[in-house]
Amino acid sequence: MSEAGVGEVKAVDIGQLADQFLKACHRRQILAATAESCTGGLIIAAMTDIPGSSSMVDRGFVTYSNDAKMELLGVSPVTLDAYGAVSAETAREMAAGALARSHAGIALAVTGIAGPDGGSAEKPVGLVWFGLAMTGRPVLAESCTFENRGRDYIRRETVRHALEMGLSALADG
């Protein structure tokens, strides 16, 4: 199968994940928000591609720069200085900020290095930190290091993982 064929299959899978995530939000009667850095809005785009999503999606924050993370989400400059934009601490603050600055009951956040450059030994290309905030629950953070198969691949897998993380959180009661 050609690489384009693989990409088309993955795009369908992401659409299905977004649909499942929004249906889970609907069942819980909560809205969703996103705070996205390395994906540049791809998660919220996957959600809003679905007809009727306006009843389950509140807003998406695209916070590519550190200034945007601070201004729009309230990420602390101390956090950014101490841990960097690609860190558990920043992902948690992004998710918490999106939840606090929206009407959502769940917020998904992503910050990472999609490449092709920008990586280091400590933070390689493909490293992404995910944050998840839900009303009444502790803010979660987890990381994945995706294989460096190109920027599009890393961003697509980031969208997939964020939606899966959200689905899992919504299934946990």
N, C-alpha and C positions, 0 to 999 in steps of 0.2 A: 504494500500500500504506500502511496506517495505521502510525503510529509503534509501536503495540503489536505489529503484525505483524513489524516489523523487529526489535523486542526479542526476540520469540519465536524468530526465526531465529538471532539472535546467541546466545541461551541454548543452543540446540542445538549451535552451533559451539563454544561454550566447553566443553560437556559432551564433545564429540568430542575437543577438544584435551586436556582433562584425561585422558581415556581413553588417548589416544596417548602422553601424557607418562608415565602410570603404566605402560603397556606397555613403554616404553623403559626405565624404571627397573627393571622386572622382568627384561628382557633383560640389563641390566647388573648385575643382582643387587644393587641398592642401594635404600635407603629414601630418601624425600623428606621435607623439612621446609620450613616457610615462616616468614617473619617479616613480618608485615603491619601497616601503619599505616593508610593511607588506605582500604584495602579492608576493614578490620575483620574479616578471616577469610573473605572470599569465595573466595580461591584454595584454601584448605584445604577449604572447603565443597564447591567444585566437584570436588575430588579424592575426598572422602569420600562424595559422592553416588553413586559408582560401586561396585556390589557387588564385594566382594573386595578393596577398596582397603586394608584393614588389613594386607595382606601387603606393601604398597609404601609406605605412609605411616607415618612415625614420629610427628611432632607438628607443631602449628602454634602459633606465638607471635603473639598479637595485642598489639601494643605501640603503642597509640595515643598515649600520653603520652611525653614525654621521660624521665620517671622510669621508666616501664616499659621503654623502650629501654635505659636504663642498668642497671636491676636484673635484667631477664630475659636480655638479650643482651650485656651488657658494653660497650655503646656508651659511649665516653669523653665525660665532660662537657666536656672541652676541645674535642672535635670538634663537639659540639652548640653550644657557645658561639662557636666560630670560623666554622663553616660553616652551622649551622642544621640542623633536622631534615630538611629537604628539600634534600639535597645528595648528590653522589657519595660523599663520605667517609662520611656516615651510612649510606647504602645498603650500601656495602661492609662496614662494621662490623656492620650488622644481619645480613647474609648470613653473614659469618664467625662471628658469635656464635651464630646458629641452627645452623650446622654443628657448632661446637665443643660446644654444649650439647644435642646430640641424638645419635642413632645413625645419622643420615642420611649418605648419600654425596653428596647434592646439596641445596642450600638456596636457595630463591627469596625475595628480600626486596623490599618496595615501600614507598616513602614519598613522599607527594605532597600536592597541594592539589586536593581534589575539589570545593571550592566549596560553596555559591554565593559565599561570601566567603573572606577569608584570603589572597587573592593580592596581589601587588605588581608593580611594573614589572619588577623583577629576577626574581621568581618568580610568574608569573601563575597564575590558576586554570587547571587542566589540566596543569600541570607535574608529572611523576612521575619519580622516580629509581628505577631497578631495580638490585638487587644479585644476584649469582649466585656461590655458592661451591660448589666441588666438591673432594672429597678429592684432594690431590696437584696441584692447579692453582691458578694465581693467581686471586684474587677479582676478578670483573668488575663494572663499573658502567656503565650507560647511561641516557640520559633520553629521554623523549618528552614533547612538549607536545600534549595532545589538545585538539581543538576544544571550546570551552566550550558543549556542548549539554546541560548539566545534570549534576548530581552522579551520577545513576545511570549515565549514558552514560560519564562519565570513569572511574568505578569498574569498569564492565564491560569497557571497553577496556584498563584496567590489568590485569585478570585475564587477558584474552586475550594481551596482550603478554608478561606474565610466563611463561605456559605456553609460548608460542612461543619465548621466550628459553631456557627449560629444555629444550625439544625440540631446539633447535639445538645446545646444549651437549652433550647426550647423543648426538647424531648425529656430533659431531666426534671420536669415537673414545674 
